[in-house]
C-alpha cells in the first residue's frame, strides 16, 4: 500500500508540475491564474504525501472544493463546461484521500476514508450525469403546433429534396409518433462498393423502384419493397480524390413519341460523375439513352479549357426542371488562381444539347464560349444543388467563392459581386433575375453549401408569400422573398474586424447578419469557453486560444494563426433543411467546431508544407498559386483530438417560421464511436457531435436523422425534439434519409444509405429500408 501511495504521489507531482508550468505560461499570456495555483497545490500535496503526511490528501481535497466556486463563476451551471473543471479535481481528491497514510493503530484514518468515499461518490454522480442530455433548448410551449396528417397515397421522391423545391417533406403519416416505436428493418442491400470515398447519397424512388448511387458513381435500381437488385450501371468513373455521389436526377418525357419510334428512355435517371460527365439512363433497364449526347453521355469538360485531373467535377445531384438538366460543378479548393470556371449550364433532358450557360465573367456568353475561348476561369461556382420554382420559372443557385478562398486581392468585380450569393436564374434563358449576397468579399470559405428550401408563408390576408430559406456555414439563416430576393426577415449590416489581415487585402467594413432569424451555433468564443475532456487538455486549449488571434466573427486570415468561428465546415453544411409545411417549421442540423487558419508567404510555403502535412479531414496546406501566400487551415482540436470548444459539437434545431423563433434544440449524437486520440470508448454520452447530411420531415410528426458520429438512425418528435426511436446501423451514415409509400403494397418506408460516418475509418455499402411490421 505504501508503494502505491508513493507512486501516486510521484504521479501527482508530475501532474502538478505540468499544471504549474502550463498555468504559469497561460497567466503570462493574460489568462486565468487557476491552473498555476492548482499545479502548485498538487506539487505541495505530493511532497507531503511522499513524506507520509495525511495533510497532503486534505490539500487536494481543498483544491477540489475550492474549484467549485471558481468553476461556477466561470461557467455558471453549464454541465459540459463544469465537467473538465471539476471531474479531474474530484478524481484526484478521491484517490489521494483513499491512499492517505493512516496511523499504525488505525485511529484517525476513518475521516480520510469517509471523505474519499464522498468525493468518489461526487465523481460517480458527475460521470453518470454525462449520460444525460444537456444543453437542450426546451420546446417553446407558446408556439402553436398541430399534428400534421398525410394521406399515404404513393408520391414519388423524384428529386434530391423529394421535389425541386428542396423541402425533404414526406407527406405520409403511416409511421407517426404513435407507431414509430414499432419501426423495424425491412430489407438491406449491399452494393459491394467499399472503396475509398464517402457515401452521401439520398436515393430516389419512382414507382416501384428505388435508385441509389455509390461513392464510385455506380447507379443501382432496387425493388422498393424487397431491396432486390433490378439493374446496375457502372460508368467506370475515377477521380484522384473527393469520391462521392450525393444524389441523382429524374426526368419523364411527357410528349408523345413520334410515330414509328422506339419508346425506350421515356423515363430517365440522370447522373453526374466525379470525372465530369452527364449521363442519362433508361429508368427501367439502366441502359444509356442513345439519343442523349454521345451514346447517353455529355462531357461537362466541354468549354472549360484544360482541366487537371480532380480539379473540376460534380458531387451533388443535378437539378431537373421542366425539360432541362441544370448543373454546376465542384472545384478543388485553394490550389491556384484561374481554376476551372464556375459556369452554370442547362442541357436538354431529351437530347443532351446545351440550351443555355451562365458565365458570370462573360454574361454575353449564353451557350458555348466563342471559338478559341473558354468559360471564364476562377469564377464563383455552384457545387451544391439548386432549387426550382416552376410557377416563377426561377432556378435558385447557391454560389461559392472565386478561387482561392482566403486571399481576395485582384479578384475581378464580378466575383466580389457574386461570391457566397444566392442567385435566381431564369429557367428559360439562364439570365440572373436577382442575387442576394451573404458574405461581402469572402476570404473565409463561407460559400453557400446547401440546397435552398422553397416555402410558402401566409401573408396574413389569406394569401401567401413565396419564400426561399438559405442556410449558411456562418450559422446565419436567411429568409428571402423568392420572387424579388428581398429579405422577409430583417438583415442588418454590422461592422466586423478590420485588423490582422495581410497588407494587400481590402476587407469589407460590414457584413450581413440575419437578425430577424435565429443564429445557430455561432457563439462568440472566449478563453473561459475553451474545453477539454480533462482540466489538463483544457489548459492546453486555453493556451492555444491565447496564442492565436481571434477578434470575433470574420477575424481575417493573416500571417499569425487565427481562429475562424464558425469554422469553414459550418455552421450548416450541404445537408440543407427539411420542412413541416403544415406547422411552418424547418429542421436543421449544424456543426460547432471552429477552424484555424494562417497565410504563409510564398517564400516560406514549400518548407512550411513539409512540416504541416495534410490532415485526415482533407484540410491542411494549400498553395494558392498566383497569390503571394499559401494557406494552412484545419479544424481546431485539442491534443487529445477533441474540439477545443464547449459541447455540444452538433445539434438538431427546429425554427418556427410564423414567429421567426427557435422552437427547440437538442444535442444530436453521442460519443459512443469516438473518443480521445481517436479511440472508441463505447460510452454513449449524448454530448452532441458534429452532424453531416440533413434531416427528413414527415407528416407523421417526425424528424429522421442519421448523420451523427455514432451509428444510428434516429427519429425525433417534431413538436418537442424528444428522441422517440433509434435503430443501430452497421456503420455510420453521412446521408440524408428519405421516405416513400410503395405503390404495390401501400407500405411506408424510411430509407437511408450507410457508408460510414464522417471521420470514421469504418466504411460500408448499405442501403437500408425500415417499415412497420
N, C-alpha and C positions, 0 to 999 in steps of 0.2 A: 504493500500500500504506500509506504514511504517513497519507493522508487517511482511509482505512478505520480504521486504528488509532486515530486521534484521535476519529473519530466513535464508535467503540466505547467509548473512554474516557469520552466525554460521556454515552453511554447508561448505562454502568456507574455513573457518578457520580449520575445520576438515580435508578437503582435503589437505590443505596446510601443516597441521601438519603431516599427513601421508606421503606426499611427502618429507618433511624435514627429518623425521626420516629414511624413506627408502632411500632417496637420500644421507643422511649422511653415512648410512651403506654402500651403494654402493661405495661412494667415499673412505671410509676406506678400502674397498676390492680392490681398484685400478681402479674403474670405473669412469664414466662420472660425472662431477660436476653439470651438468644442473639441475638434479631433486632436489638437495638440494637448489640451487638458486631459482628455480621455487617455491618450497614449501615455502621458506622464503618470497618471494614476495607475495604469496597468503595469508600467515598469516598476513603480514603487511597490505595488502589491506583490508582484512576482518576487522582488527581493525579499520581502517579509516572509512569503510562503516558502522560499528556498531555505530560509533560516528557521523553518518550522514554527512560524508565528501565525496564530489564528487571525490576528488583526488584518493580515493581508487579504483574507477572504472577505472580511467586512468592508474593506476599501472597495473591492469590486462590487459588492452589494450596494454600497453607497453610490457608486458610479451608475449602476442600473437604475436606482431610484431617482437620482438627480437628472438622468437622461429623459425621464418622463416629462417634467415641465418644459425642458428645452425643446423636446420633440413637439409637444402641443403648441408651444409658442411659434415654432417654425411652420408647422403643417396643419394645425387645427386637429380635427378628428378624421382626417382622410386616412383610411386604413392602410392603403398601399404606401402612402408617404411615411406612416409610422413604422411600417414593417422593418425596413433596414435599420432604422434609428433605434429600435427597441429590442428586436429579436436577438441580435448578437450580444448586447449587454446582458440580457436575461439569461442567455445560454452560458455566458462567461461566469455570471454570478452563481448559477446553479452548480456548475462543475466545481468552481472554486470552493463553495461552501461545503459541498459533499466530500471534497478531498481535503478539507481543512484539517490540520493536525489536532488530535484530541489528547487530553491527559491520559496517562497510563492507567489510572484508576477508573477511567470512563466518566468522571464527573466533568461537567461544563461543556461536553461535546454535543449534548442534545439540541442546544439552541441553534448551532450551525446546521445540524441535520434538518431540523424543522424549517429553518429559513431556506435552506437549499431546496427542500421539497416545495415550499411555497413559490419560490422563484421558478422552479421547474414546472409547477402547475400553471403559472402565468405564461410560460413559454409554450406549453402544450396548448393552452387556450388560444394563444395568438396564432399558432400553427393551424389549429382547427378552423379559426375564422378565415384563414387563407383559402378555404374550400367553399366559402360562401360568396356570392356575387357582391361586389362593392362598386361604388361609382354609378349606381343605377339612377337615372332620372325617372322618377315615378310618373305614371300616366297622369296627365292633367285632367282631373275629373270635370272641369268646367267645359271641356271640349265635347261637342256633340258627336255621337257615334251611333250609327245604325248598322246592324248586322246585314252585310250585303247578301244578295241572293242571286244564284246563277240558274240558268235554265237547263244546263247539262246537255244541250244539243251539241253534236260534234261541230267544232270550229277549228280549222287548220291553224297550226303555228307555222306560218308561211314566210316569216322574215326573222331576222336575228332577234328583234324585240317583240316577237309574235306578229306584229303588223309593222309597216314602215313608220308608224308614229312613235315606236320605241317605248311602249309603256309596260311591257312584260306583265300584263294583267290577264290571268287566265279566268274566263267568265264562267267557271264551273264551281259548284259547291257540294258535289258528292263527297269529297274529302273536306271536312269542315272542323270547327273547333270541338264538336261533339263526337266526331268519328275518327279524328286523326290518330287517337291512341291505338287504333286497330290497324293502322297502316303498316304494311309489311312488304318485303322484297317480292316482286312478281317474276322478274326474269333478269338475267345478267348476260351480257355479250362481251366477249374479249376479242379485240381487233388484232392482237399479235404485234402491234406497233409499240415497242418499248424502247426504241432508240432514243438517244439524247434529244431533248427538246421539251416543250411544255404543251400539255393538252389543255386548251382553254375553250373548248368547243361547246356551244349550245346547239343541240340538234334541231332540225326542222321536222315537222310532221305534216304530211299531205295525205289525206285519206287514210288508207290502211298501212302506209309506210312511214318509217322514221328514217331520216337521213343524217348521218353523222360524218365528221371528218376527223382525221387523226393528226398528230403533231407533224407527220411527214406527208400530209395532204392527201392521203388515201381517202376516198369517198365511199361510204358503205350504206346500203339500203337494208333496213331491218323490218321484219313484220312487227307492226305496232302492238300486237297482243302477245306475241311469243318471243320476240327478240331474235328469231331465226333470220339468218343472213339471206337476202334475196340476190344481191349482186355487190360487187366491189369494183371500183375503178382506181387504178394506181397511176398517177400522172408521171411517176418517176421524177419527182421534183427533188431538188437539192439546194442547200444554202450552207455557207460556212458557219453560220451562227443564227440564233434567233428563230429556231424552227418551231412553228406553231400554226394552228388554224383556229380561229375563234368562231367561225360560222360560215354558212353557205347562203345562197340566194335561190329564189324560186320564181319562175315565170311560166304563165299559162297563155298560150296563143288563143285568143278568143275569136279571131277572124276565121271564117270558114275556109277549109282547104280548097285550093283551086282544083277544078275537076280533073281527075286523072292523076293527081299527085299522091305520093305516099303520105300517110297520116302520122308517121313517126315524129318524135320530138315536139309534139304539141304541148307537152309539159316538160319543163327543163329545170334541172338543177344547175345552178351557176356557181362556179368555183373560181377563186383567185389563188395563186400559188406563191410559194416562197422563192420561186425563181421568175416572178413577174410574168405570169401567163394568166389569161382569162379563158376559161373552158366552159362549154355548155354540154351537158349530158342529158340524154333521154331519161326522164324520171322513172320510167318503167323498166328499162333494160340496162341503164348505166353506160350505154354506148355513146361516144362523142357524136354530136349533131353535125352531120356532114355539111349542111348549109350554113353553118356558123363559122365565120373566119376561114382558116385553112384547116379543113377536116375537124372542125369543132374547137379550134384554138385561135386566140388572138394574142399576139405578143404585146405586152404592155411596155416593152422597152422601145417601141417604135416612137421616134421623135425625141427620145431622151438623150441622144448622143452616146458617147462611150460610157458604159456603166461598169464599174468594178464589181466583181462577184460579191454579193451580200450587201451592196450599197443602196439597192432600191428593190423593194418588192412589197407584197401585200400580206398583212397578217390578220386584218379584220374582215368581217363579212361585207360583201358588196351590197349596195342598195339597189333594189329593183323597183322602179317607179314607172307606171304606165308601160310602155314598151322599151324602156331604156334600162341599162345597167350602168350605175354611176360608181366610179372607183377613184380613190386617191392612191396614196402609197406611203410606205414607211421608208425613211432614210436613216442610215446609221448615224448616231449622234456624235457631234463634236470632232469629227475627223479632219475636216477641211472646209474652206470656203468653196462655194461652187459645186456642192454635191448635187445629185440629180434633182430635177425640178419637182416642185410640189403641185404640178398641174393636176386639176380635177377634170376627168373626162367622162363622157356618156357615150356608150356604144349601143347600137341596135340589138335588142334581145333576140331579134329574129335572124339577123344576118351577121352580126358582129361588126358591122361598119361603124366607123367613128361618126357620131352625129354632132357633137359639139365638144369643145375643150375650153376650160377657163384657165388661162395662163395669166396670173395676176401681174407678171412682169411685162407682158406684151398683150394688153387687152384686145388689140386688133387681131390677134391670132385666135380664131374661133374654131378651127379644126386642126389640121396638121400644120406644123410650122413651115414657113417659106423654105423653098428649095435651098439646101446647104446650111440651114439653121436648125436649132433645136429649141424645145421649150426652155424658158428662162431658168438657168441653173440656180439652185440655192434658195428658191422661194419657199415661204411657209407651206407646209404640207398638211394633208388630212390623213393621218394614219389610223384614225378610229373610223366608226361607221356613221354615215349621215342618217338623218331622219327626213320624212317627206309628208307634206300636206297636199293631198290631191285637190281639195277644194280651192286652195290658194295657188296651187301649182308651184310650190316652193320646196326646194331642197335645202336642208339646214346642215351646213358643213362646219364641223368644229376643227379649227386650224391649230397647227403647232407653230414652230419658230423657223425663221431662216437659220441655216447652219452657219457657223457653230452657235450653240445656245448661250455661251457665257461671255461673249465679247461682242459688243454691238456697234463699234465704230465702223463707219463707212458702209453700213447697211443701206441699201437703196431705199428711197422714200416709200415705195410700195410695200416693202417688208415691214417697216415700222407702222404702216397703216393697218396691216392685216395680221401681224403676229398675235397669236393667242386670241383670235377673234372668232365669234360665231357669225357665219356669213349665210345669208339667204340667197340662193341662186334660182333663177327662173328655169323651170324644168324644160321649157321649150328651147331656150337659147343658151343657157348656162351663164347668162349675164347676172351680176350681183344686183339685188334689189336693195339690200341694206346689210350693214355689218355692225356688230357691237364688240368692242374690244374689252377684254377682261384684264389685261396687263399692258401697260404702256412700255414700249422699248424693253421687251422682256429679255433679261440676261440671267434668268433663274431657271430655265427649262420648265416654265409653268404653262406648257402647251395644254390645249383642251383635249383631254384624253377620252371623254365618254360620249356616247351617242346621246343627243338631246332627246328629251321626252316632250311630246306634244300633248297638251292638256287643255280642255275647255273649262273655263271658270265662269261661274254665274256673274252676271253684271248687276244683280240686284233689281233688275227691272223685267225679269222673266226671260231675258236673252242670255247670251254667252259671250265671253271674251276669249278669242283664240290666244293661248299662251304657249310659250316654249320655256322649259326649265333646263338649265345647263349647270352641271356640277363642275368643279374645278379642283386641281391639285392644291389650291390655296385654302380649301375648306369653305370657300365662298359659294353660295348657291344663287345664281342669277335667274330671275323670273321676268321674262320679256313678253311683250305683245308680238306674236309671231307674224303678224301682218306688217308691222311697222318697225320692229326692233326696239321700240321704246320700253323702258322699264315699267313693269307693273308693280314691282316692289322697289322702294327707294334705293337708289345708288348714289353714294356720296364720294367725291374726290377728297382723299385725305393726304396730308404731307407724309413723306416717307424719308428714311435716312439718306443723306447726301454725302457721307464721309466714308472713306475706306476703299473706294474704287481706284483702279489704276488711272493715271493722269489722262490717258487718251479717251476714257469713257465719258459719255454725256448721259447723265441719269435723268429720268423723268422726276419732276418735283413732287408729283402726286400720283396716286394710284386709285382705281375704282374699288369701292367696297359696297357690297350688297347689304346695306344696313337695314333694309326692310325685310330681310330673311334671316333665319338663324345661321350663325357661323359654326361649322362643325370641326372640332379638333384642332384649332389654331391658337391655342392659349399662348400668351407671352411667356417666355422662359425666364428663369432666374436661377441663381445658384441653389436656392432652397428647393427648387423643383427637380434638381438632379437626383437620380435614383441609382440603386444597385440592389442586388439580392441581399447584400450584407452591408454593414457600415464601412467595410474596407473598400469594396469596389465603388460604393457611393462616394467615398472620399476621392478616389481617382477620377470619377466623373466630374466632381466639383472642381478639381484641379484643372481638368481639361476645359471645363466651361470658362474658368478664369483665364486660361492661356489663350483662348480663341476670341475672335471679335464677334460680338453679337449686339446689334442695335435694334432688334425687333424685326417686324415684318420688313421684307425687302432689304435686309442687310446685303449690300452689294458684294459680289466676289472681288477679291483683291489679292495682293501678294501675301497677306497674312491669312492663316487658316481661319475660316469663319463658319458660323452656324447658319444653316438655312432651315427655318421653321415657318410653315410646314415644309417637309423635305420634297425633293424632286420626284418621289414616288407617290406623294399625296400626304394628306387630304384624300380626296376621292380620285380614283383612277378609272380604268377603262370599263369597269363593270356597269356603270350608269345606274339608273334608279328603276324601281317598279312603282306602279301607281294603283291606288284604290280609287277609281273614278267616282264611285258612289259616295264615299266619305271625303273626297278631295284630300287624300293623304298620299304622300310619297315616302318611300322607304329606301334608305341608302346606307351603305357601309363605308367605313373610312379606315385610313392608315395613320398612325400617330408616331412616326419615327423620323426625327429630324435628319438632315443630311449635313455633311461638312464639305466645304469646297475651298479651293485655293488656286489662283492663277500662278503659273510658273513661267518666268521669262524664257524666251526661245533658246537663249544660250545655255540655260541650265536644264532644259527639259529632258534631253537624252539621258543625262546622269540621274536626274530625278526619277525618271520612269523605271530605271533599273532597280532603284531602292524602294519603289512603290508599285509593285506588280498589280495587275488586275485582281479584283476580288470576286468572290463566288456569285454575287448578285448581278454581275455584269458591269459594275461600275469600276472606277479606278482612273488611271491616267488616260487622257485623250489629247491628241496632238494639236487640234485646231490649226492646221496648216493654213497659211495665208494670213495669219494674225501674229502679233508679237508674242503671244502667250499660248502655252498649253494649259490644260485644266486637270485638276485632280478632284474627283468628287466620289463620295461613298456615303452610305447610310451610317449613322453615328451609333456605335455600340461600345459597351464597356469592355474591359479586358476579359471579362467572362463571356462575351458575346451576347450580352443583354442590352436592350436600349437604355441610354443614359437619362431618359426622362420618365416621369412617373406613369404607371399604368392608369387607365387602360391604354394598350397599344393599338386597339381597334374596337370600334363599336358598331352597333346597328341602331339607326335612328329613324323615327317617324316624324314627319313635319306635316302639320295641319295647314293646308293652303287657304282655308277660309279665314284663319286668324293670323297666318304667317308666323306661327309659334311652333316650338318643339312639342310634340305630343308625348313622346317618351324616348328614352335612350338606354341601351343595355350593353355591357361589355360582351363581345362575341368571341367565342373560342376559349380553350383552356391551354395550359402549358403541358398537357399530357404527353405530347410527342416531341417536345423541345425542352431545352434546359441549358444551364450554364455550360460553356465550352462545347456546345452542340450535342451534349449528352441527353439521351432520352431517359428522363427520370420516372416517367409514368405517373406523374402527380397531376390530376385533373383540376388544377387551380383555375377558377374562372377569372383569369387576370385580364382577359380581353386581348387578343392577339392581332397583329396586322392582318387585314382582311382583303382578299382579292376577289375578282369576278364581281357578280352582282346578285340582286335579290329577285325573287319571283313572288308576286302578289296574286292571291286567288279570291274568288267570290265567296269562298268558304270562310272568310275572315282570318286567313293565314298568310304568313310570310315565310317562304322557304329560303334557306341559305346554306351553302356548302363550302364557301371559300375561306374558312378559317385554317389555322395552322394544325389543328388536330383533325382527326379523320372521321368526321361526322357530317351527315345531312341533318339539318335541324328545321323544325317548324316553330314559329313564334305566333302568339296571339296578336293579330293586327291592331286590336284595341288597346292592349296593355303592354305589349312587349314581352310577356311571360313566355319562357320556353315551354312548349306543350308536348313536344315529341322530338326524339332524335334517334338516328339509326347509324351504327358504325359502318364505315366504308373500309374496304381492304387497303386502300391508300388514300392520301388526301386528295382533295379536288381543288382545281383552280378554274372552275367553270360555273356559269350561271345555270340554275335548274330551269326546266320548262315543264309544261303540263298540257295534256290533251285528253279528249274523250274519244275512245275508239268508235268509229262508225259501225264496226262489226258487232261489238259486244256491249257498247254503251258504258263501258267501264272507264273511270277517270284514272289516269296515270300521272305520276310525278317522275321525271326522268332527269338524271344527272350523269355527266361523264366524270370519271375519277382516274386521272392520270398522274397524280402527285401534287402535293401541296407546294406552294411557293417556298423555296429554300430547303425543301426536303429532298434527300437523296433517294427516297423510296418511290420508284416510278411504277405506273400501272397502265393498263389498256382497257379499262372497264367502261361499258355503258350499262347503267343500272336503272331499272324501272321499279316503281313502288305503286301498290294499289291496295284497296281494301280487300279482305278475303271474300 
